Amino acid sequence: MTDTTPERPPLPDHLSIDPRSPHHVAAVFEHDIGVRFNGKDRLDVEEYCVGEGWIKVPAGKTLDRKGKPLLIKLKGQVEVFYR
């Protein structure tokens, strides 16, 4: 028997879901990723940095002038994992 599950790439220290960002890694998004911020699972994270300890999340329904959600940075303990 052989294991046919695809190899998961290592999770980067800094990752963004925006494909135009230099911190976007498409291979990571082929798998389900979880982000735990200060001990609670977050589903609305747009970008994170484990080394610096912050996440960026949308600020409600507010949009910037290009129609994208306005992001706020929250600082705390960040853990990322594959689900």
C-alpha positions as CSV (number, residue, x, y, z in Angstrom):
1,M,0.0,0.0,0.0
2,T,1.2,3.5,-0.8
3,D,0.0,6.7,0.6
4,T,-1.6,8.8,-2.2
5,T,-2.1,12.0,-0.2
6,P,-0.2,14.9,-1.7
7,E,2.7,16.3,0.2
8,R,1.8,19.5,2.1
9,P,4.2,22.4,1.7
10,P,5.5,24.0,4.9
11,L,3.5,26.9,6.2
12,P,5.3,30.2,5.7
13,D,5.9,32.7,8.5
14,H,4.0,35.4,6.5
15,L,1.1,34.5,4.3
16,S,-1.6,36.5,2.4
17,I,-4.7,35.4,0.6
18,D,-4.4,38.2,-2.0
19,P,-2.8,36.8,-5.1
20,R,-1.2,40.2,-5.9
21,S,0.7,40.2,-2.6
22,P,4.4,39.1,-2.6
23,H,3.5,36.9,0.4
24,H,0.9,34.8,-1.5
25,V,1.9,31.1,-1.9
26,A,-0.6,29.3,-4.1
27,A,0.6,25.8,-3.2
28,V,-0.4,26.3,0.4
29,F,-4.0,27.3,-0.5
30,E,-4.6,23.9,-2.1
31,H,-5.0,22.6,1.4
32,D,-7.3,23.7,4.3
33,I,-5.5,26.1,6.6
34,G,-6.4,27.1,10.2
35,V,-5.4,30.2,12.1
36,R,-5.6,30.3,15.9
37,F,-5.3,33.8,17.3
38,N,-4.9,34.2,21.1
39,G,-6.3,30.7,21.6
40,K,-9.4,31.1,19.4
41,D,-9.9,29.8,15.8
42,R,-10.4,32.6,13.3
43,L,-12.1,32.2,10.0
44,D,-11.8,35.7,8.7
45,V,-8.0,36.2,8.5
46,E,-6.8,37.9,5.3
47,E,-3.1,37.9,6.2
48,Y,-0.9,36.8,9.0
49,C,2.7,36.9,10.3
50,V,3.7,34.4,13.0
51,G,7.1,35.9,13.7
52,E,5.8,39.4,14.3
53,G,2.6,38.2,16.0
54,W,-0.2,39.8,14.0
55,I,-3.1,39.1,11.7
56,K,-5.1,41.3,9.4
57,V,-8.9,41.0,9.4
58,P,-11.7,42.9,7.6
59,A,-13.1,45.9,9.6
60,G,-16.8,45.1,9.3
61,K,-18.4,46.0,6.0
62,T,-16.1,49.0,5.3
63,L,-14.5,49.1,1.9
64,D,-11.5,51.0,0.6
65,R,-11.7,53.1,-2.6
66,K,-10.9,50.1,-4.8
67,G,-13.8,48.1,-3.4
68,K,-11.7,45.8,-1.2
69,P,-12.4,45.3,2.5
70,L,-10.6,47.7,4.8
71,L,-8.3,45.6,7.0
72,I,-7.2,46.2,10.6
73,K,-4.1,44.6,12.2
74,L,-4.5,42.8,15.5
75,K,-1.5,41.8,17.6
76,G,-1.2,38.7,19.7
77,Q,-0.2,35.1,19.6
78,V,-0.6,33.5,16.2
79,E,-0.6,29.8,15.4
80,V,-1.2,28.3,11.9
81,F,-1.9,24.7,11.1
82,Y,-3.3,22.4,8.4
83,R,-6.8,21.1,9.2
